[in-house]
Amino acid sequence: MSVLQENDPYVKDMKQVETAALFRQILRIMEELRQGVKKPYKEVIDVTSGDPQKTGMKPLSFVRQILAACLYPQLINDNKLPVDVRQRAQRLLGECPGGSVGSYSATRGVPDIVQRVSEYISRRDGGAWSNPENIFISPGSQWSLANIFQILVNTEASTRTGILTPVPGYNTSILSIKEQGAVPVPYYLDEEQGWELHMEELHRALASAKGVCNPVALYIVNPGNPSGQVQSRQSIQEVIQFAFEKRLFILADEVYQDTVYGEKSEFVSYKRVLAEMGPPFSDTVELASFHSASKGMLGECGLRCGYVELVNLDPAVMKYIYTQFSKDSCAPVLGQIALDVMANPPQPGDPSYPLYIEETQHIRTTLVHNVNRAFTVFNSLPGLTCQPGEGGAFLFPRLDLPPRAIQKAKEAGLGPDTFYCVNLLEDAGVFARPGAEYGQKEGTHHIRICIMTPPDIMEELLRRVTSFHTQLMKDFS
Ligand SMILES: Cc1ncc(COP(=O)(O)O)c(C=O)c1O
């Protein structure tokens, strides 16, 4: 008998098992392509993750120049690099222990960088105070999120801890919640209303937890992954009011805050709205707000750096969090430097400013182009509908497959969306992820596509999806 059985917690989530099969499939296809096996495509387009550099987006020159000079300080004297890059690198190195990026930093991050992150948050939030003591820089925002989940979950209580989580929502966080032994309590975003969050739904979700678990926190992803919606200030206010009344800790995952492209959308942070609501909310509602160097204009996922800002936590709990966060010595120092650039980009008059603006503008234009093109193409295909994306890195179009296709999926032992992704990958060389991984309303099926790609790749992807989808609808109608 094998050690792991189907009912073991790590195995029983069949959605993950199906996805593992997709990852084996991609490895096989890549190997076949390498060996020259003939296929209708020469390479796979992988839009499975919100990792912009993986899909071909270029890193920002300013970030890379500073990193290069910090790694190899001789470059600080090389006038091939702009003077503001060299000055910044020199200052940053001076702030690192031993003057080197190869040393450990303080647990919460290099103190000067923590300070500048807090100043950045204050600027972003219209002057609302951000206490550097409440900021923890970590090896990615997911790392701090998992650690806060761990602190929130009471493993000794007879009733399990519940965390309200969006559906669809970020699957890694849902796995983290389960890993801690907590129960994700789903609240459904309204697809027909552009994946809006309704207060009645939050009330329903909370009531559904009665007798099942003890809900202590509300997890929000804004802008949404995979749904791409952006919450309005009004909606955030209502959520804060709800958390206040129901005594819930808010976990605001705001890693996509710099990529908001909906014409009428604007990113407003939970921290800002909370501060502006004033007492009793601003001094009681507990909030953890997360941001990252992995997303937005930087897209430096591989450098592994993010931060969490904690608001209104009990000082005794803060001490415990400090200990919890010390278990890994520090976030990678190069990642912290990227985070510093995110918080302090070049300013008008700086030699690097024009190029920085050109590159970030290009990323924005690309995102707007991609999201509009994908929206138009998906909605032009029978059996596919897509809500407009307002922010983030993804679209989450809905599949309405013919009954014969659903039957065929069943025979193959797959959910309809996984069946679709398996065939899309095999026949068209497009690697997307099935909606089941993110949660979806019973009876609905989706796929998730990252839109952070160069426009020519997006065009090729849309061409392949159109041709595959048209054929599939014909074959199964
Ligand atoms: C909503 C959301 N939160 C957190 C993360 C993880 O970010 P990090 O690389 O900072 O751990 C991601 C990554 O895709 C994400 O989509």
The ligand as an ORCA input file, in Angstrom:
! r2SCAN-3c Opt
* xyz 0 1
  C      -3.245     37.527     -5.892
  C      -1.816     37.136     -5.713
  N      -1.252     37.295     -4.496
  C       0.040     36.964     -4.268
  C       0.823     36.466     -5.290
  C       2.233     36.061     -4.972
  O       3.106     37.100     -5.128
  P       4.636     36.988     -4.620
  O       5.437     36.657     -5.831
  O       4.914     38.338     -4.055
  O       4.709     35.917     -3.583
  C       0.282     36.293     -6.559
  C       1.102     35.722     -7.641
  O       0.660     35.433     -8.734
  C      -1.064     36.635     -6.770
  O      -1.646     36.484     -7.964
*
